[in-house]
Amino acid sequence: LCGNFNSNQADDFLKLSGVPDATAAGFVNSWKTHAGCPDVKSNFENPCSLSLDNEKYAQHWCSMLSDPQGVFASCHSEISPDSYKENCMYDSCNCEKSEDCMCAAVSSYVHACAATGIQISSWRKTICG
């Protein structure tokens, strides 16, 4: 459960099915060997509560992931953007370089979509350009 060491962090959380997961908890739960084991739960404090500016920044950019009319909408029916948006918010607010972390989080959604055959080619024209 340590990734695949190909220098691409976006595909380190590959679930047993081969699709990347947005969260460590979802990733770990997919690899359980005993169905009776309880699921690991995600439990994060909200780093956005520490800075209103960071929260506004993260909300503005990360909400693009779930915009039903936005550049990522073509993937929504295949992969829910909800956990990716949540992780984007957390990472953007918790990171010294908010834009770098926000773009990495958005990129992980794009990679997950690509793994299911949905290419989102124009996203960098809208965000992280």
URLIN-V493115 format. One record per residue. RES is the residue in three letters. PHI is phi as a letter, one per 30 degrees, with the letter a starting at -180 (999 if undefined). PSI is psi in degrees with one decimal (* if undefined). D_FIRST is the distance of its C-alpha to the first C-alpha in Angstrom with 1 decimal. Layout:
res:RES phi:PHI psi:PSI d_first:D_FIRST
res:RES phi:PHI psi:PSI d_first:D_FIRST
This chain:
res:LEU phi:999 psi:37.8 d_first:0.0
res:CYS phi:c psi:20.1 d_first:3.8
res:GLY phi:i psi:-173.5 d_first:5.9
res:ASN phi:c psi:6.4 d_first:8.6
res:PHE phi:h psi:40.1 d_first:11.0
res:ASN phi:c psi:14.6 d_first:13.9
res:SER phi:i psi:18.7 d_first:15.1
res:ASN phi:b psi:98.1 d_first:14.9
res:GLN phi:d psi:-20.4 d_first:13.0
res:ALA phi:d psi:-18.6 d_first:14.2
res:ASP phi:c psi:20.2 d_first:11.9
res:ASP phi:d psi:-24.4 d_first:8.5
res:PHE phi:c psi:49.4 d_first:8.2
res:LEU phi:d psi:123.3 d_first:9.2
res:LYS phi:d psi:169.8 d_first:9.8
res:LEU phi:e psi:-31.6 d_first:10.7
res:SER phi:d psi:-12.0 d_first:14.0
res:GLY phi:j psi:-4.7 d_first:13.1
res:VAL phi:c psi:136.3 d_first:14.3
res:PRO phi:d psi:145.8 d_first:12.7
res:ASP phi:c psi:150.2 d_first:12.7
res:ALA phi:d psi:-20.0 d_first:14.5
res:THR phi:b psi:151.3 d_first:13.0
res:ALA phi:d psi:-39.0 d_first:10.0
res:ALA phi:d psi:-46.1 d_first:11.7
res:GLY phi:d psi:-39.1 d_first:12.3
res:PHE phi:d psi:-51.3 d_first:8.8
res:VAL phi:d psi:-43.2 d_first:7.8
res:ASN phi:d psi:-31.0 d_first:11.2
res:SER phi:d psi:-19.2 d_first:11.0
res:TRP phi:c psi:8.8 d_first:8.7
res:LYS phi:e psi:139.2 d_first:11.2
res:THR phi:c psi:-14.1 d_first:13.1
res:HIS phi:b psi:115.6 d_first:16.2
res:ALA phi:e psi:-26.4 d_first:18.1
res:GLY phi:d psi:-11.1 d_first:19.9
res:CYS phi:d psi:138.0 d_first:17.2
res:PRO phi:d psi:150.6 d_first:17.9
res:ASP phi:d psi:145.6 d_first:15.9
res:VAL phi:d psi:138.9 d_first:14.4
res:LYS phi:c psi:141.8 d_first:16.9
res:SER phi:d psi:131.0 d_first:17.0
res:ASN phi:b psi:93.0 d_first:19.6
res:PHE phi:c psi:139.8 d_first:20.7
res:GLU phi:d psi:155.2 d_first:24.1
res:ASN phi:d psi:104.7 d_first:25.8
res:PRO phi:d psi:-16.9 d_first:26.2
res:CYS phi:d psi:-20.6 d_first:28.7
res:SER phi:d psi:-10.8 d_first:31.2
res:LEU phi:d psi:-18.4 d_first:31.7
res:SER phi:b psi:117.7 d_first:33.3
res:LEU phi:d psi:-38.6 d_first:35.4
res:ASP phi:d psi:-46.0 d_first:35.3
res:ASN phi:d psi:-39.9 d_first:31.5
res:GLU phi:d psi:-44.0 d_first:31.4
res:LYS phi:d psi:-43.1 d_first:34.1
res:TYR phi:d psi:-51.6 d_first:32.3
res:ALA phi:d psi:-42.9 d_first:29.0
res:GLN phi:d psi:-44.6 d_first:30.8
res:HIS phi:d psi:-53.2 d_first:32.9
res:TRP phi:d psi:-43.5 d_first:30.2
res:CYS phi:d psi:-28.0 d_first:27.3
res:SER phi:d psi:-17.4 d_first:29.7
res:MET phi:d psi:-26.8 d_first:30.3
res:LEU phi:d psi:-35.5 d_first:27.0
res:SER phi:c psi:6.0 d_first:28.7
res:ASP phi:d psi:117.5 d_first:32.2
res:PRO phi:d psi:-15.4 d_first:33.6
res:GLN phi:c psi:2.7 d_first:35.9
res:GLY phi:d psi:-177.1 d_first:33.6
res:VAL phi:d psi:-21.8 d_first:31.9
res:PHE phi:c psi:-2.8 d_first:28.6
res:ALA phi:e psi:-30.4 d_first:30.6
res:SER phi:d psi:-16.4 d_first:30.3
res:CYS phi:c psi:-12.9 d_first:26.7
res:HIS phi:e psi:-36.4 d_first:27.2
res:SER phi:d psi:-22.2 d_first:28.1
res:GLU phi:c psi:-43.8 d_first:24.9
res:ILE phi:b psi:120.7 d_first:22.4
res:SER phi:d psi:132.9 d_first:23.5
res:PRO phi:d psi:-2.9 d_first:23.6
res:ASP phi:e psi:-52.0 d_first:23.7
res:SER phi:d psi:-30.9 d_first:20.2
res:TYR phi:d psi:-40.0 d_first:20.1
res:LYS phi:d psi:-43.9 d_first:23.5
res:GLU phi:e psi:-44.6 d_first:22.5
res:ASN phi:d psi:-36.4 d_first:19.6
res:CYS phi:d psi:-45.8 d_first:22.1
res:MET phi:d psi:-49.2 d_first:24.6
res:TYR phi:e psi:-50.1 d_first:22.4
res:ASP phi:d psi:-43.4 d_first:21.1
res:SER phi:d psi:-39.0 d_first:24.7
res:CYS phi:d psi:-23.3 d_first:26.3
res:ASN phi:c psi:4.6 d_first:23.9
res:CYS phi:c psi:142.6 d_first:24.0
res:GLU phi:d psi:-40.3 d_first:26.8
res:LYS phi:c psi:84.9 d_first:27.1
res:SER phi:e psi:-42.7 d_first:27.0
res:GLU phi:d psi:-42.6 d_first:27.6
res:ASP phi:e psi:-44.5 d_first:24.8
res:CYS phi:d psi:-37.8 d_first:22.2
res:MET phi:d psi:-44.7 d_first:24.0
res:CYS phi:d psi:-36.1 d_first:24.0
res:ALA phi:d psi:-40.6 d_first:20.3
res:ALA phi:d psi:-42.9 d_first:19.8
res:VAL phi:d psi:-41.0 d_first:22.4
res:SER phi:d psi:-34.6 d_first:21.0
res:SER phi:d psi:-33.6 d_first:17.7
res:TYR phi:d psi:-42.6 d_first:20.1
res:VAL phi:d psi:-42.2 d_first:22.0
res:HIS phi:d psi:-40.6 d_first:19.0
res:ALA phi:d psi:-40.0 d_first:18.0
res:CYS phi:d psi:-43.4 d_first:21.7
res:ALA phi:d psi:-35.4 d_first:22.0
res:ALA phi:d psi:-22.2 d_first:19.3
res:THR phi:c psi:4.0 d_first:21.7
res:GLY phi:j psi:5.5 d_first:24.6
res:ILE phi:c psi:113.1 d_first:26.1
res:GLN phi:c psi:126.6 d_first:27.0
res:ILE phi:c psi:88.1 d_first:28.0
res:SER phi:d psi:-27.7 d_first:29.8
res:SER phi:c psi:13.0 d_first:32.1
res:TRP phi:d psi:-31.7 d_first:29.9
res:ARG phi:d psi:-11.8 d_first:30.4
res:LYS phi:d psi:-22.3 d_first:34.1
res:THR phi:c psi:-36.1 d_first:33.6
res:ILE phi:b psi:142.8 d_first:30.8
res:CYS phi:i psi:33.5 d_first:29.3
res:GLY phi:d psi:* d_first:32.1
